[in-house]
Amino acid sequence: MIKHLENSDNFIELTKERTIVDFYADWCGPCKMMGLVLEELDAKEDLNILKVNTDKHPELSTKMGVMSIPTLFVIENNKEIKKHIGYMSKEELSKFIE
């Protein structure tokens, strides 16, 4: 299920379970393409996906070390498991989240 972060105070609560976190911006072309891949994968699998708009949450982006977008994290129990910067195909994303 894809959720959009509304309040950065909820970030810790939303990443207790295994979650794919997508840091993006509305103006970013590769982010839009990555969003489509996430939607396609989410339709086939039961995933926790959290989208974080870097323009709305710059303090969280800085805290997480996001320097380029899209940046995807796999977070579990509020700990970063994996990090990837840039666009990924559906196949690459599937391998990344395993």
Secondary structure, DSSP 8 states (H G I E B T S, - for coil): -EEE-S-GGGHHHHTSS-EEEEEE-TT-HHHHHHHHHHHHHHHHS---EEEEETTT-HHHHHHTT--SSSEEEEEETTEEEEEEES---HHHHHHHH-
